[in-house]
Amino acid sequence: MEELIRILEEIQPDADYENCTTLIDDEILSSLDVMSIVAELEDEYDIRILPVEIVPANFNSAEAMWQMVQRLREG
């Protein structure tokens, strides 16, 4: 999870990733940020994030992103 937070802070340093659960809903992350996050997560964790996974529920918080990464690594 620490590595995920580091990736997120490099892409959008102004967000509170430890506490925020509305990163998409409150437009803290832009669509370009999300695409950058997808690319970084795929590289870092050796996963493939399909378009069906790119929904607000998976990107509204660092915890949601981490759960998605864990799920995709297992599958």
Secondary structure, DSSP 8 states (H G I E B T S, - for coil): -HHHHHHHHHH-TTS-TTT-S-TTTTTSS-HHHHHHHHHHHHHHHT----GGG-SHHHHSSHHHHHHHHHHHHH-
